[in-house]
Amino acid sequence: MQLLFTTSDYDPFFSKGVLRGVAALIDGAEVVHFAGHGHSVYFEDPDGFNYAVMDFLQRVCPSSTAHPKDGWL
């Protein structure tokens, strides 16, 4: 199963260690870490978050036409 986990340094709900452990149990799971951020990385670093998600989607769905290098919309 292709699955992307995002972790951050200051997330009070999901520690990076726990999420890395869960990801290790799932074949095909990946982890992207955002240093210096909290729980809402998509608000705190929207460009970084969007890039990580779009890069992941491009790799697992190569027929998709969207790619971070081409812009978001």
Secondary structure per residue as TSV (DSSP state, phi and psi in degrees):
chain	resnum	aa	ss	phi	psi
A	1	M	-	360.0	129.8
A	2	Q	-	-84.5	121.4
A	3	L	E	-146.3	135.6
A	4	L	E	-113.9	123.7
A	5	F	E	-104.5	138.9
A	6	T	E	-113.5	135.8
A	7	T	E	-124.4	163.3
A	8	S	E	-149.7	167.7
A	9	D	T	-71.7	-34.9
A	10	Y	T	-118.8	32.2
A	11	D	-	-80.7	116.3
A	12	P	S	-76.6	-8.7
A	13	F	S	-103.8	-39.4
A	14	F	S	-130.9	106.5
A	15	S	-	-74.0	152.2
A	16	K	H	-63.1	-32.7
A	17	G	H	-64.7	-43.4
A	18	V	H	-64.8	-46.5
A	19	L	H	-66.7	-36.4
A	20	R	H	-65.3	-37.4
A	21	G	H	-64.6	-43.3
A	22	V	H	-64.8	-44.4
A	23	A	H	-60.5	-35.1
A	24	A	H	-64.9	-21.8
A	25	L	T	-86.2	-9.9
A	26	I	S	-115.1	114.5
A	27	D	T	-63.2	125.0
A	28	G	T	95.7	-3.4
A	29	A	E	-79.5	146.4
A	30	E	E	-128.1	156.6
A	31	V	E	-127.3	131.5
A	32	V	E	-117.7	126.8
A	33	H	E	-104.5	136.3
A	34	F	E	-113.3	101.3
A	35	A	T	-68.1	139.3
A	36	G	T	80.5	8.8
A	37	H	-	-115.1	170.2
A	38	G	-	-106.3	-148.0
A	39	H	S	-68.6	-34.0
A	40	S	-	-103.1	65.8
A	41	V	H	-58.7	-35.2
A	42	Y	H	-62.8	-23.9
A	43	F	H	-90.4	-39.5
A	44	E	H	-75.0	-33.5
A	45	D	S	-142.8	68.1
A	46	P	H	-61.3	-37.2
A	47	D	H	-66.7	-44.4
A	48	G	H	-64.2	-42.7
A	49	F	H	-63.0	-49.0
A	50	N	H	-61.1	-40.6
A	51	Y	H	-61.6	-46.3
A	52	A	H	-61.0	-44.6
A	53	V	H	-67.7	-45.8
A	54	M	H	-65.4	-38.1
A	55	D	H	-63.1	-43.9
A	56	F	H	-60.6	-48.2
A	57	L	H	-63.2	-38.2
A	58	Q	H	-63.6	-36.9
A	59	R	H	-74.4	-35.8
A	60	V	H	-91.1	-16.9
A	61	C	-	-130.5	69.6
A	62	P	T	-62.4	-16.3
A	63	S	T	-78.1	-8.7
A	64	S	-	-65.8	143.8
A	65	T	-	-90.1	-14.7
A	66	A	-	-81.9	137.5
A	67	H	-	-151.7	143.2
A	68	P	G	-51.4	-38.3
A	69	K	G	-66.7	-20.2
A	70	D	G	-93.4	-2.0
A	71	G	-	99.2	166.4
A	72	W	-	-87.2	-33.1
A	73	L	-	-125.3	360.0
